[in-house]
Amino acid sequence: MPQRTVYFVSDGTGITAETFGNSILAQFSAKPRHVRRPFIDSAEKALQVVQEINETGVREGKRPIVFATLVNREVLGIVRSQCQALVMDMFGTFIEPLEEEFQVKSNHRVGRFSDVARSQEYHDRIEAINFSLAHDDGQSARNLDQADVILVGVSRCGKTPTSLYLAMQHGIKAANYPLIPEDFERAALPSLLQPHKKKCFGLTIDPDRLSQIRNERRPGSKYAELVNCHYEVREAETMMKRAGIAWLSSTHKSIEEIATTILRDIRPDRLIY
């Protein structure tokens, strides 16, 4: 799909439009250009984004695709009527049938994050993010009893981004602990993790991929040598098997897939809310 642009237009952050739109686009092999246009919450802004979208269509010779999450009917009307593009009204597609099913009108609230100061869920997520940052890479062993999940694995296997994703998206207090050569020499799970073994989840990675990642950080070091990466991954997997810790490889999985697997296995209650 060369020279094709997809717009995500929203009166909020655009995260909902982009997330949903990307899940649909993932069904196609094409890689169009992505443009997010958030906070389109007035007629004036709608006209500006319409002009941009139409100019893009003229320049590329193909009409753009627009995923829209717009609550304001006036703004949506401008986008739908004046855009020379394929416009998909994502809210209208789902909200109107639900209004009919529930026999009640939606509140038509603009923006996903309204009234965050009053949201306990929002404050819980902030607390989880702070916890995960404080317990990143084994920085602190304090309050591990408060952790929902403790990720273990060799350095650079994806523990930190997974921890932060769990905190930001699910409000999960996720600590992570790197397994190092000294742990392998002792051939046992680190003692500070022993009382929390039921909360532990392991990440592993293909040694070749690990060597590539580490060479980007410390090129030419023993830390990044392929032989050393094979050793560390092998010993880490052996340790996790011995300790009875569930684990998966991050090599070909997205953070979203990894996080969902962890929630399913460690905190299935967090998949129900």
N, C-alpha and C positions, 0 to 999 in steps of 0.2 A: 504494500500500500504506500508507494512513494508519494511524497508531497501531499500528504493528507493530514489534516489537523483535527483533533478532538478537543472540544472545550468542555470544561466543567464549570457551570455557572450557578452560583448560589447566593442567597441573601444572608447566609451564615459563613462559616469557614470554608465550605466546599469539600470538606472531608467526606461527608456522606455521599455526595455526588461522585467524587473521585473513586472512593472505595467500591461503590456499587458498579460504577461504570467500568472500572478496571477488571472487576470480576467477570463482566460480560465480554469485554474486549479480549480477555485471556482465552476465550474460546476460538479466537482467530489467530493465525500465524503472523498476521501483519503487525508492524510496529509504527503506528502513527505518532505524530508529534502531539504532546499533551500540553494544554494550557489551562491553568486553573484561574478563574476570576471570582474571588470571594466578595462578600458584602455588597452585592448588587441589590440594594434595597430601596431604590427610588427610580422614578421614571427617567430622570436625567442620566443616572448611571446605566440604566437599561439601554437607552439610546446610544450611549458611548460604546457599550460592549457589542451592540448590534452592528454598529459601524465597523468595529474591529473585525468581527466575524465575517461580515460581508466582504471587506477588503481582502481578508485572507482567502476567501473563496475565489475572488477574481484573480488574485496573484497565483494561486495554485491550480486554477482551472478545474477544481472539483469542490463541490459544496462541503463545508465542514460538518462534523457531527457534534451535536450539543446535548450533553446530559445536564438537565436543569432540575435543581431543587429550590423552587421559588414559591413561597407561600402567598406573597402579595399578588392578587389577581391582576392588578394594573400592570405591574412589572412583568408578570408572566405573559400577559396579553401582548405587550410590546415585543417581547422576545419571540413569541410564537408567530406573530403576524408579520413582523418586519425582517426576521432573520432569513436569509437565503441559505438555509441549512436544514439538515435533518434534526429537528428538535424533539427530544424525548423528555416529556414532563414526568419525572419520576415520582413526585409527590401525588400528582393527579391520578396517575396509574393505580396507586395503591390506596390513597386516602379516600377518594370518592366511593369505591366499593366497600371500604370499611365503615364509612359513615352510614351507608345503606344497611350494612349487616348489623352494626351496633345500634342502629336507629338513634344516633346522636351525632351532632356536628363536632368536628375537631376544633381545637382552640386556635388553629392557624397561627401558632406562635412562630415568630421569625427567629431563627438561630437555634442551634442545638444546645448551647451552653447558657441559656438564660437563667438568672437567679442562682448562679453557682455558689454565692455566699451562703445560701440557705440549704445547699445540698450536702447531706452527710456523705453520700457516695463520692462526691468531688473531693471533700476533705480527706476521706479514706485513701483516695488515689494519691493525693499529695503526700500523705504520711507514708504510703508504700514506696513512693519514688525516693523520698529522703532516706528511708530504711535501706533500700537497695543500693543507693549511692554510698551510704556509710559502710555497707557490708560487701562492697565490690572487691573482687580479687583477694579475698581473705584479709582485708584491711582490719577488720574488727571481729572478735569472737564474742563480743558482748551481746546479750539479748537474743542469742540464736534460738532460744525457746519461743521467741515471738515470731520467728520466721514461719511463713506458710510453706516455703519450698527452699531447699538448699541445693544449688546446682554444683556438681563436682565434675572435674575433667582436667585434661592437660591445658596448659596455657595456649590461648588463641583458638580454642575450638568453638567459640560462640557463646560463652557463658554470660558475658556482660550485656550484649545486646538483647539476649533472651530475658535476662533478669529485668532490664529496664522496660522491655515490651510488656512483660507480665505485670509490672507495677503500673505503667501508664494506661494500659488498656483494660486491665482486670482488677486493679487495686490489690494485687498479690504482693506481700512482703517477701521478696526473693533475695536471699543471700547467695553468693557464689564463692567457691573455694577451689583454688588451683592445686592440682596434684603435681608434686615436684619430685625430682630424683631421690631425695631423702625419704619420701614416703614409700617409694618403690623398694628402696633398700630395706626398709622395715617390713615390707610385704604385708602391710595392714592399713586399714582405713585410719586416717589421723584421729588421735584420741579425742580431740574436741568435737569431732563429728559423731562419735560412737553413740552418745545419748540421743542423737537426733536422726538416727539412721532411717527411720520411717519417713522422714521429710526429705531425704536425699534423692536426687534424680541425676543420673549421669549423662554427660554428653561426650561423644567421641567423634572422630573425624578421620578421613582417609589420610594416611601419612604423607602421601605425595602432595595433597592439597595443603596440609599443615606446613610442610616444608616451604611451599610457595608463599604462604601467608607470612611465615616467620622471616623469610628472606627479604620481604618488603620492609620489615621492621628492623632486623639486624642482619644485613647481607653478609654472607661468608662466615657467620659465627657457628660454633658447635651447636648452639641452641637451635639453629635452623637446618643443620645437616640432616639429610634424608635418613641416614642410619640412626641418628638420635631420635628423629621423629617416629620411626618404626618402633624403636625400643619403648619410648614413652607411651605411645598409643597401646602397644601390646600389654605393657605392664598395667596401665590404667584399666583396660578392659578386664584383665585377669583379676585385679583388685575388686572391681565392681561386681564381677560374677561371684567372687568369694564372699563378699559382704552381702550378697543378695539384693543389690541395688538395681532397679530398672534403669535402662539407658538406651539411647538411640544415637545414630550418626547424624551429624549436622551437615554432612557433605553436600547432599542433594535436597535438603529440606529447607523450606522458608522458615523464618522466625515464627510466622503465624502457625504453621504446621507443628513446629516444635512446642510452642506454648500450649496449643490445644491438646497435644498428647500429654504434656505434663499435667495440665488441669484434669484431664480424664483419669490419669493414674494416681495423682497425689491429692487433688482437691476437686473431686467430681461435683461437690456441692456448689462450686463457683460457676458451673455451667447451667445452673438453675437459679433464676432470679426474677 
